[in-house]
């Protein structure tokens, strides 16, 4: 599959590549951009440039956690009313997945994280526990008023993907 990047994606790609290749901190990187700004396309392109099997380095968090919640056997509609239990299931599932991934590989992309928003799960803190010794976790973070993720921003590098119309946040 041939992926072509927009001008803004190319700029963000260069920044992402620079942080991954030259940052002394390594660790956790948040790729920030509006919905539909092309974060997923950008990270899939990034992974395809680095690895022959890029899917092994990519995790759709929404799909992964919905699957895990289904395995727990509870009706997803009921789980929305049981926030503490659902948050714990999500946190344990992500912790296990991230830990297992970094036992074998040095890079992981976490994308489609919107499911976490109502549960106030600090994905940067969770990922940063495992991004030591040169390991890198890239988290695609949507920027919109509806989603104001309360992450440990000081524990990560931030790369911005601006909208094509030039309207960025912050």
C-alpha positions as CSV (number, residue, x, y, z in Angstrom):
1,X,0.0,0.0,0.0
2,X,1.4,3.3,-1.1
3,X,1.0,6.1,1.4
4,X,1.6,9.7,0.4
5,X,1.8,12.5,3.0
6,X,0.5,16.0,2.9
7,X,2.9,18.9,3.5
8,X,1.9,19.2,7.1
9,X,2.2,15.4,7.6
10,X,5.7,15.6,6.1
11,X,6.7,18.3,8.5
12,X,5.4,16.3,11.5
13,X,7.1,13.1,10.1
14,X,10.4,14.9,10.0
15,X,9.9,16.1,13.6
16,X,8.8,12.7,14.8
17,X,11.8,11.0,13.1
18,X,14.1,13.5,14.6
19,X,12.8,13.0,18.1
20,X,12.9,9.2,17.7
21,X,16.4,9.2,16.2
22,X,18.2,12.0,18.1
23,X,16.4,12.6,21.4
24,X,18.4,11.6,24.4
25,X,15.3,11.1,26.4
26,X,13.6,8.7,24.0
27,X,10.6,7.5,26.0
28,X,7.1,8.7,25.2
29,X,6.1,10.9,22.3
30,X,2.7,12.4,21.9
31,X,1.6,13.1,18.3
32,X,-1.0,15.9,18.7
33,X,-3.5,16.8,16.0
34,X,-7.1,17.4,15.4
35,X,-9.5,14.7,14.4
36,X,-9.0,13.7,10.7
37,X,-5.7,15.6,10.6
38,X,-3.9,12.4,9.4
39,X,-2.2,11.1,12.6
40,X,-3.0,7.5,11.8
41,X,-1.7,7.8,8.2
42,X,1.4,9.5,9.5
43,X,2.3,6.8,12.1
44,X,1.5,4.0,9.7
45,X,3.8,5.6,7.1
46,X,6.5,6.1,9.8
47,X,6.2,2.4,10.8
48,X,6.3,1.2,7.2
49,X,9.6,3.2,6.7
50,X,11.1,1.5,9.8
51,X,9.9,-2.0,9.8
52,X,9.0,-4.8,7.3
53,X,6.1,-5.8,9.6
54,X,4.7,-2.4,10.8
55,X,1.4,-3.9,12.1
56,X,3.3,-5.5,15.0
57,X,4.2,-2.1,16.3
58,X,0.7,-0.5,16.1
59,X,-2.1,-0.8,18.5
60,X,-5.6,0.5,18.0
61,X,-6.4,1.2,21.7
62,X,-10.2,1.5,21.1
63,X,-10.5,-1.8,19.4
64,X,-8.1,-3.6,21.8
65,X,-10.0,-2.4,24.9
66,X,-13.4,-3.1,23.5
67,X,-12.3,-6.6,22.7
68,X,-10.9,-7.0,26.3
69,X,-14.1,-5.7,27.8
70,X,-16.1,-8.2,25.8
71,X,-13.9,-11.0,27.1
72,X,-14.6,-9.9,30.6
73,X,-18.2,-11.1,29.9
74,X,-20.0,-8.0,31.1
75,X,-22.4,-6.2,28.8
76,X,-20.6,-3.0,27.5
77,X,-23.7,-1.0,28.3
78,X,-23.5,-2.0,32.0
79,X,-19.8,-1.3,32.1
80,X,-20.4,2.4,31.2
81,X,-22.3,2.7,34.5
82,X,-19.5,0.9,36.4
83,X,-16.7,3.4,35.7
84,X,-14.3,2.2,38.4
85,X,-14.4,-1.4,37.3
86,X,-14.2,-0.5,33.6
87,X,-11.2,1.9,34.3
88,X,-9.4,-0.9,36.2
89,X,-10.0,-3.4,33.4
90,X,-8.7,-0.9,30.8
91,X,-5.6,0.0,32.9
92,X,-4.7,-3.6,33.5
93,X,-5.2,-4.6,29.8
94,X,-3.1,-1.7,28.6
95,X,-0.4,-2.3,31.2
96,X,-0.1,-6.0,30.2
97,X,-0.1,-5.2,26.5
98,X,2.5,-2.5,26.7
99,X,4.7,-4.6,29.0
100,X,4.5,-7.6,26.8
101,X,5.2,-5.6,23.7
102,X,8.3,-3.9,25.1
103,X,9.7,-7.2,26.3
104,X,10.2,-8.1,22.6
105,X,10.3,-4.7,20.7
106,X,11.6,-1.2,21.2
107,X,8.8,0.8,19.6
108,X,5.0,0.9,20.0
109,X,2.4,3.3,18.5
110,X,-0.8,3.7,20.5
111,X,-3.6,5.1,18.3
112,X,-7.4,5.6,18.6
113,X,-7.4,6.4,22.3
114,X,-10.7,8.2,22.6
115,X,-12.3,5.3,24.6
116,X,-10.0,6.4,27.5
117,X,-11.3,9.9,27.8
118,X,-14.2,9.4,30.2
119,X,-12.1,7.2,32.5
120,X,-9.3,9.8,33.0
121,X,-6.6,7.2,32.4
122,X,-3.1,8.8,32.1
123,X,-1.7,7.0,29.2
124,X,1.6,8.9,29.2
125,X,2.3,7.8,32.8
126,X,1.3,4.2,31.9
127,X,3.5,4.1,28.8
128,X,6.4,5.9,30.4
129,X,6.9,3.1,32.9
130,X,8.0,0.9,30.0
131,X,9.9,3.3,27.8
132,X,13.3,3.1,29.4
133,X,16.6,2.0,27.8
134,X,15.9,3.5,24.4
135,X,12.4,2.2,24.0
136,X,9.8,4.6,22.4
137,X,6.0,4.8,22.7
138,X,4.2,7.1,20.3
139,X,0.7,8.1,21.4
140,X,-1.7,9.7,18.9
141,X,-3.6,12.3,20.8
142,X,-6.7,14.0,19.4
143,X,-7.0,17.7,20.0
144,X,-10.5,19.0,20.4
145,X,-12.5,20.7,23.1
146,X,-14.4,17.5,23.6
147,X,-11.2,15.6,24.5
148,X,-8.9,17.4,26.9
149,X,-6.6,14.5,28.0
150,X,-5.0,15.1,31.4
151,X,-1.7,13.4,30.8
152,X,1.7,13.9,32.4
153,X,2.8,16.3,29.7
154,X,6.2,16.8,31.3
155,X,7.0,13.2,30.8
156,X,6.8,13.2,27.1
157,X,8.0,14.9,23.9
158,X,5.2,16.6,21.9
159,X,5.1,16.5,18.1
160,X,2.3,18.5,16.4
161,X,0.5,17.7,13.3
162,X,-1.1,21.0,12.1
163,X,-4.4,21.0,10.1
164,X,-4.0,21.7,6.4
165,X,-5.7,25.0,6.9
166,X,-2.9,25.9,9.3
167,X,-5.2,26.0,12.4
168,X,-3.4,24.4,15.2
169,X,-4.1,24.4,18.9
170,X,-2.3,25.9,21.9
